[in-house]
Amino acid sequence: MLSKIVPLCLISAALLSACNEAPAPHQDAPAPIVQGNQLRFSPGHPQLAMLHTTPAQAAKAITIELPAKLVWNEEHTQRIFPAFSGRVTAIQADIGQRVSPGTPLAQLASPDFGQAQSDTAKALADVHLTQKALARQQELFDAGIVARKDLEQSENDATRAQAELSRAQARTNLYGSASGVNQQLGLVATIGGVVVERNLNPGQEVRPDMAGPGVPALFVVTDPSTLWIQIDARESEVGIVRAGTSFELSIPSLPGQTFQGKVVAASDFIDPLTRTIKIRGVVPNADRRLKAEMLATAKFIRSFNAGVVVPSVSVLLRGTRQAIFVQTKPGEFERRVVDLDYEGPNEVIVSQGVAPGELVVSENALLLARLLRLAEEEARAPQPPLPPAASSTPKASTK
């Protein structure tokens, strides 16, 4: 029994000694050498694997992408609101229906429009009455019975009545009623196109105050063969996004398809909230693949005669200036203050500070900036005073 216990004790002792064995000491990588604006890493330094570089390329032309949205072409769009209060009695057009100028869309029973028709009928009766009165006054004047002033008054009354009739008829003719009082107000299309919105139902009450920002029109008729595109341009794109500039349009919901457009107008002010310039363009849409309210990306081509193209993530802000880290030799990096000619979301154009072909740090450039900043702070920190030197002359004995 004792012979079995002894080997077990030896094995347990060996396991305990292995568990209590201290791990091998870990050697930290040496800090990079800092000289001015340069950092030098030792060969095989582990942080070198975290730093990626990209060669700077000579700037010729870059693609600028701007967010955009498609909307109806308002030059070929009619939004119909009620001119008089009334109740919908019939709907004669629906969404998707193609209409021509004069096509009826809906019918309203409107007492207010009936009052306008009545005013027209009264004005017509006044014209007939004043014309007869003028004819009688003319006969009496020719016979020498009435004075000239009476004839002139009748002429004036006839002119006033005719003017009132013209005004009343113009108002009722504008809404499709030449004569008669039937209180029937028709909503008609005045342009050719397609009904793209309908916001009324049978029996619905409508009023003239149902118009304005945020209130939908009763009908929207538009010609979808062309669409407007609203582009939000940054301040740096003011020079290229001008009227007449062509661009290429891509739609996320239509992958692999591109469309051509042209800028027709640009605002003269910058939106104070978004700090962007509102641009309007026109895009042909003969096959009607594009729909209003689609989100899109407008791509412009901008040419540069000088400078280099580098990734935007390579540019760091140092105070009020921009800086870039450039790899001068394997394991050696230099910080350079640069001037930018253009700033985009993905690429920037550096006008001074970097030459074509140089390798710029495009990943983890903040690591280099932090190491350089720590070295600068350590160099500026006050040094602790040195301890006083021990005197070489022995002190006299007090004995």
C-alpha positions as CSV (number, residue, x, y, z in Angstrom):
1,M,0.0,0.0,0.0
2,L,2.8,2.3,0.9
3,S,4.5,1.6,-2.5
4,K,1.4,3.0,-4.3
5,I,1.2,6.2,-2.2
6,V,4.8,7.3,-2.8
7,P,4.6,7.5,-6.6
8,L,1.3,9.4,-6.3
9,C,2.9,11.9,-4.0
10,L,5.8,12.4,-6.4
11,I,3.4,13.1,-9.3
12,S,1.3,15.6,-7.2
13,A,4.5,17.4,-6.2
14,A,5.6,17.6,-9.8
15,L,2.2,19.1,-10.9
16,L,2.2,21.6,-8.1
17,S,5.7,22.8,-9.0
18,A,4.6,23.1,-12.6
19,C,1.6,25.2,-11.7
20,N,3.6,27.5,-9.4
21,E,6.3,28.0,-12.1
22,A,6.5,31.7,-12.9
23,P,5.8,32.7,-16.5
24,A,8.6,33.9,-18.7
25,P,9.1,37.7,-18.5
26,H,7.5,39.7,-21.4
27,Q,9.7,42.1,-23.1
28,D,8.0,45.3,-24.2
29,A,8.8,46.6,-27.7
30,P,11.1,49.6,-27.6
31,A,9.5,53.0,-28.1
32,P,10.1,54.7,-31.5
33,I,12.8,57.3,-31.7
34,V,11.5,60.8,-32.1
35,Q,13.5,63.5,-33.8
36,G,11.6,66.7,-34.5
37,N,8.6,65.7,-36.7
38,Q,10.0,62.2,-37.4
39,L,9.4,58.9,-35.8
40,R,11.7,55.9,-36.4
41,F,10.7,52.4,-35.5
42,S,13.1,49.5,-35.0
43,P,13.0,46.7,-37.6
44,G,10.2,44.3,-36.9
45,H,8.4,46.6,-34.5
46,P,4.8,45.3,-33.9
47,Q,3.2,48.7,-34.5
48,L,4.5,48.7,-38.0
49,A,2.0,46.0,-38.9
50,M,-0.8,48.5,-37.9
51,L,0.4,51.2,-40.3
52,H,-0.7,51.1,-43.9
53,T,0.4,53.5,-46.6
54,T,-1.0,54.6,-50.0
55,P,1.0,56.3,-52.7
56,A,0.0,59.8,-53.5
57,Q,-1.2,60.2,-57.1
58,A,-1.0,63.2,-59.4
59,A,-4.3,65.0,-59.4
60,K,-6.0,65.1,-62.9
61,A,-9.7,64.6,-62.4
62,I,-11.8,63.2,-59.5
63,T,-15.4,62.2,-59.2
64,I,-17.4,64.3,-56.8
65,E,-20.5,62.6,-55.3
66,L,-23.3,64.7,-54.0
67,P,-26.6,63.6,-52.3
68,A,-29.7,64.3,-54.3
69,K,-33.5,63.6,-54.5
70,L,-35.8,63.4,-57.4
71,V,-39.0,65.5,-57.4
72,W,-41.7,66.4,-60.0
73,N,-40.8,69.0,-62.7
74,E,-42.7,71.9,-61.3
75,E,-42.6,73.6,-64.8
76,H,-44.9,70.8,-66.0
77,T,-46.9,70.2,-62.8
78,Q,-50.4,71.5,-61.8
79,R,-51.5,71.3,-58.2
80,I,-55.3,71.8,-57.9
81,F,-56.9,73.4,-54.8
82,P,-60.5,74.4,-54.3
83,A,-61.4,78.0,-55.3
84,F,-64.8,77.8,-53.6
85,S,-66.3,75.9,-50.7
86,G,-68.3,72.9,-51.7
87,R,-69.0,69.2,-51.4
88,V,-67.6,66.6,-53.8
89,T,-70.4,65.0,-55.8
90,A,-68.3,63.1,-58.4
91,I,-64.7,62.0,-59.0
92,Q,-63.9,61.7,-62.7
93,A,-60.1,60.9,-62.6
94,D,-57.9,58.6,-60.6
95,I,-54.1,58.1,-60.1
96,G,-52.3,56.9,-63.2
97,Q,-54.8,58.3,-65.6
98,R,-53.5,60.3,-68.5
99,V,-55.4,63.6,-69.0
100,S,-55.4,66.5,-71.5
101,P,-56.0,70.2,-71.0
102,G,-59.7,70.6,-70.1
103,T,-60.2,67.1,-68.8
104,P,-62.7,67.1,-65.9
105,L,-61.2,65.6,-62.7
106,A,-64.0,66.1,-60.2
107,Q,-67.4,67.9,-59.7
108,L,-68.4,70.0,-56.6
109,A,-71.7,71.3,-55.5
110,S,-70.7,74.8,-54.3
111,P,-73.2,77.5,-53.1
112,D,-70.3,80.0,-53.1
113,F,-69.7,79.3,-56.7
114,G,-73.5,79.7,-57.3
115,Q,-73.2,83.1,-55.8
116,A,-70.5,84.0,-58.3
117,Q,-72.8,82.7,-61.1
118,S,-75.6,84.8,-59.7
119,D,-73.4,87.9,-59.7
120,T,-72.6,87.3,-63.4
121,A,-76.3,86.9,-64.2
122,K,-77.1,90.2,-62.4
123,A,-74.3,92.0,-64.2
124,L,-75.7,90.8,-67.5
125,A,-79.2,92.1,-66.6
126,D,-77.7,95.4,-65.6
127,V,-76.0,95.7,-69.0
128,H,-79.2,95.1,-70.8
129,L,-81.0,97.7,-68.7
130,T,-78.3,100.4,-69.1
131,Q,-78.1,99.8,-72.8
132,K,-81.8,100.4,-73.2
133,A,-81.6,103.5,-71.0
134,L,-78.8,104.8,-73.0
135,A,-80.8,104.3,-76.3
136,R,-83.7,106.2,-74.9
137,Q,-81.5,109.1,-73.7
138,Q,-79.9,109.2,-77.1
139,E,-83.3,109.6,-78.8
140,L,-84.4,112.3,-76.3
141,F,-81.1,114.1,-76.7
142,D,-81.4,114.0,-80.5
143,A,-84.9,115.5,-80.1
144,G,-83.6,118.2,-77.9
145,I,-85.6,117.1,-74.9
146,V,-82.8,116.2,-72.4
147,A,-79.5,117.9,-71.7
148,R,-76.1,116.5,-72.7
149,K,-75.2,115.7,-69.1
150,D,-78.1,113.3,-68.9
151,L,-76.9,111.5,-72.0
152,E,-73.3,111.4,-70.6
153,Q,-74.6,109.9,-67.3
154,S,-76.4,107.2,-69.2
155,E,-73.2,106.4,-71.1
156,N,-71.3,106.3,-67.9
157,D,-73.8,103.9,-66.4
158,A,-73.6,101.6,-69.4
159,T,-69.8,101.6,-69.3
160,R,-69.8,100.7,-65.6
161,A,-72.3,97.9,-66.1
162,Q,-70.3,96.4,-69.0
163,A,-67.1,96.5,-66.9
164,E,-68.8,94.7,-64.0
165,L,-70.2,92.1,-66.4
166,S,-66.7,91.5,-67.8
167,R,-65.3,91.0,-64.3
168,A,-68.0,88.6,-63.3
169,Q,-67.8,86.6,-66.5
170,A,-64.1,86.3,-66.3
171,R,-64.4,84.9,-62.8
172,T,-67.0,82.3,-63.7
173,N,-65.4,81.4,-67.0
174,L,-62.1,80.7,-65.2
175,Y,-63.9,77.8,-63.4
176,G,-65.8,76.5,-66.4
177,S,-69.2,78.1,-66.2
178,A,-70.1,80.6,-69.0
179,S,-73.7,81.3,-68.0
180,G,-76.5,80.0,-65.8
181,V,-76.8,79.4,-62.1
182,N,-76.3,75.7,-61.2
183,Q,-73.8,75.8,-58.4
184,Q,-71.8,73.1,-60.1
185,L,-68.0,73.7,-59.9
186,G,-65.8,71.5,-62.0
187,L,-62.1,70.8,-61.3
188,V,-60.3,70.4,-64.6
189,A,-56.8,69.9,-65.7
190,T,-55.2,72.8,-67.5
191,I,-52.1,70.9,-68.7
192,G,-51.5,67.5,-70.2
193,G,-49.9,64.7,-68.2
194,V,-50.7,62.0,-65.6
195,V,-52.7,62.2,-62.4
196,V,-50.1,61.3,-59.7
197,E,-52.0,62.4,-56.6
198,R,-55.7,62.3,-55.6
199,N,-56.6,63.6,-52.1
200,L,-60.4,63.7,-52.0
201,N,-63.3,61.3,-51.6
202,P,-67.0,61.5,-52.6
203,G,-69.0,63.6,-50.2
204,Q,-65.9,65.4,-48.8
205,E,-66.2,69.0,-47.8
206,V,-63.5,71.3,-49.2
207,R,-62.7,75.0,-48.6
208,P,-60.5,77.6,-50.2
209,D,-58.4,77.7,-47.0
210,M,-57.3,74.1,-47.6
211,A,-54.3,75.4,-49.4
212,G,-50.8,76.3,-48.4
213,P,-47.6,74.7,-47.1
214,G,-48.1,71.2,-45.7
215,V,-51.7,70.9,-47.1
216,P,-51.9,68.3,-50.0
217,A,-53.6,69.4,-53.2
218,L,-56.8,67.8,-54.3
219,F,-55.2,66.6,-57.5
220,V,-51.6,66.7,-58.8
221,V,-51.2,66.4,-62.6
222,T,-47.7,66.3,-64.0
223,D,-45.7,65.3,-67.1
224,P,-43.3,62.6,-65.8
225,S,-41.2,62.5,-69.0
226,T,-38.7,64.8,-67.2
227,L,-38.0,65.1,-63.5
228,W,-36.3,67.7,-61.4
229,I,-33.4,66.7,-59.1
230,Q,-32.5,68.6,-56.0
231,I,-28.8,68.4,-55.1
232,D,-27.2,69.5,-51.9
233,A,-23.7,70.8,-52.8
234,R,-21.0,71.7,-50.4
235,E,-19.4,75.1,-50.3
236,S,-16.2,73.7,-51.9
237,E,-18.3,72.7,-55.0
238,V,-19.5,76.2,-55.8
239,G,-17.0,76.4,-58.7
240,I,-18.2,73.4,-60.6
241,V,-21.9,73.1,-59.9
242,R,-23.1,75.8,-62.3
243,A,-26.0,76.1,-64.7
244,G,-25.3,74.0,-67.8
245,T,-23.0,71.5,-66.0
246,S,-23.7,67.8,-66.9
247,F,-23.7,65.1,-64.3
248,E,-24.3,61.3,-64.0
249,L,-27.0,60.0,-61.7
250,S,-27.1,56.7,-59.9
251,I,-30.0,55.3,-57.9
252,P,-29.5,52.8,-55.1
253,S,-32.8,51.1,-55.9
254,L,-31.7,50.7,-59.6
255,P,-28.3,49.1,-59.3
256,G,-26.1,49.1,-62.4
257,Q,-28.1,51.8,-64.2
258,T,-27.0,55.4,-64.7
259,F,-28.8,58.4,-66.0
260,Q,-27.6,61.7,-67.4
261,G,-28.8,65.1,-66.2
262,K,-27.9,68.8,-66.4
263,V,-27.9,71.6,-63.9
264,V,-30.4,74.3,-64.7
265,A,-30.2,76.6,-61.6
266,A,-28.2,77.1,-58.4
267,S,-29.1,79.2,-55.4
268,D,-27.2,82.3,-54.5
269,F,-27.1,81.6,-50.7
270,I,-25.9,78.8,-48.4
271,D,-28.4,77.1,-46.2
272,P,-27.6,78.2,-42.6
273,L,-28.6,74.9,-41.1
274,T,-27.0,72.4,-43.5
275,R,-24.3,74.7,-44.9
276,T,-25.1,73.5,-48.4
277,I,-26.1,75.1,-51.6
278,K,-29.3,74.0,-53.2
279,I,-28.9,73.0,-56.9
280,R,-31.7,72.0,-59.3
281,G,-31.2,69.8,-62.3
282,V,-33.3,68.2,-65.0
283,V,-33.2,64.4,-65.8
284,P,-34.9,62.9,-68.9
285,N,-37.4,60.1,-67.9
286,A,-39.1,59.0,-71.1
287,D,-39.4,55.4,-70.0
288,R,-40.6,56.5,-66.5
289,R,-38.1,54.3,-64.7
290,L,-37.4,57.1,-62.3
291,K,-39.9,58.0,-59.6
292,A,-40.4,61.2,-57.6
293,E,-38.9,61.2,-54.1
294,M,-36.2,58.6,-55.1
295,L,-32.9,59.2,-53.3
296,A,-29.9,59.4,-55.7
297,T,-26.3,60.3,-56.0
298,A,-25.2,63.0,-58.5
299,K,-21.6,62.5,-59.8
300,F,-19.6,65.4,-61.2
301,I,-16.2,65.3,-62.7
302,R,-13.7,68.0,-61.5
303,S,-10.3,68.5,-63.1
304,F,-7.2,69.7,-61.3
305,N,-4.0,70.9,-63.0
306,A,-1.7,70.6,-59.9
307,G,-1.5,68.7,-56.6
308,V,-1.8,65.1,-55.5
309,V,-4.8,62.9,-54.5
310,V,-4.6,61.2,-51.1
311,P,-7.3,59.5,-49.0
312,S,-9.2,61.8,-46.7
313,V,-8.5,59.6,-43.7
314,S,-4.8,60.5,-44.1
315,V,-5.4,64.2,-43.2
316,L,-5.3,65.1,-39.6
317,L,-6.0,68.5,-38.0
318,R,-3.1,70.0,-36.1
319,G,-4.3,73.3,-34.5
320,T,-5.7,75.3,-37.4
321,R,-3.7,73.5,-40.1
322,Q,-3.9,70.1,-41.8
323,A,-1.0,67.5,-41.5
324,I,-0.2,64.2,-43.2
325,F,2.3,61.5,-42.2
326,V,4.6,60.4,-45.0
327,Q,6.8,57.3,-44.9
328,T,10.3,58.5,-45.9
329,K,12.1,55.2,-45.4
330,P,11.0,51.7,-44.2
331,G,10.0,52.2,-40.5
332,E,10.5,56.0,-40.7
333,F,7.6,58.5,-40.8
334,E,7.5,62.3,-41.1
335,R,4.7,64.7,-40.2
336,R,4.2,67.4,-42.8
337,V,1.9,70.4,-42.7
338,V,0.0,70.5,-46.0
339,D,-2.3,72.9,-47.9
340,L,-5.6,71.4,-49.3
341,D,-7.2,72.5,-52.6
342,Y,-10.2,70.3,-52.2
343,E,-11.8,68.3,-49.4
344,G,-14.1,65.4,-50.3
345,P,-15.6,62.6,-48.2
346,N,-13.2,60.0,-49.7
347,E,-10.4,61.9,-51.3
348,V,-8.6,65.2,-50.9
349,I,-6.4,67.2,-53.2
350,V,-3.1,68.4,-51.5
351,S,-1.6,71.4,-53.3
352,Q,1.6,71.6,-51.2
353,G,3.4,69.3,-48.9
354,V,3.3,66.0,-50.7
355,A,4.8,65.0,-54.0
356,P,3.4,62.3,-56.4
357,G,4.6,58.8,-55.5
358,E,5.3,59.4,-51.9
359,L,3.7,57.0,-49.4
360,V,1.2,58.6,-47.1
361,V,-0.2,56.8,-44.0
362,S,-3.8,55.9,-44.8
363,E,-4.6,53.8,-41.7
364,N,-3.9,54.4,-38.0
365,A,-2.3,57.8,-38.7
366,L,-3.7,58.8,-35.3
367,L,-1.3,56.4,-33.6
368,L,1.6,58.3,-35.0
369,A,0.1,61.6,-34.1
370,R,-0.4,60.4,-30.5
371,L,3.2,59.1,-30.2
372,L,4.6,62.4,-31.5
373,R,2.3,64.4,-29.2
374,L,3.5,62.4,-26.2
375,A,7.1,63.0,-27.1
376,E,6.5,66.7,-27.5
377,E,4.8,66.9,-24.1
378,E,7.6,65.0,-22.5
379,A,10.1,67.4,-24.0
380,R,8.2,70.4,-22.8
381,A,7.7,69.0,-19.2
382,P,10.0,70.7,-16.6
383,Q,12.9,68.5,-15.5
384,P,13.2,67.7,-11.8
385,P,16.1,69.5,-10.0
386,L,19.3,67.5,-9.5
387,P,20.2,66.5,-6.0
388,P,23.1,68.6,-4.4
389,A,26.5,67.1,-4.9
390,A,28.2,65.7,-1.8
391,S,31.2,67.8,-0.5
392,S,34.7,66.2,-0.9
393,T,36.0,68.0,2.2
394,P,35.5,65.9,5.4
395,K,33.6,67.6,8.2
396,A,35.6,68.4,11.3
397,S,35.1,66.1,14.2
398,T,33.2,67.5,17.1
399,K,35.1,65.5,19.5
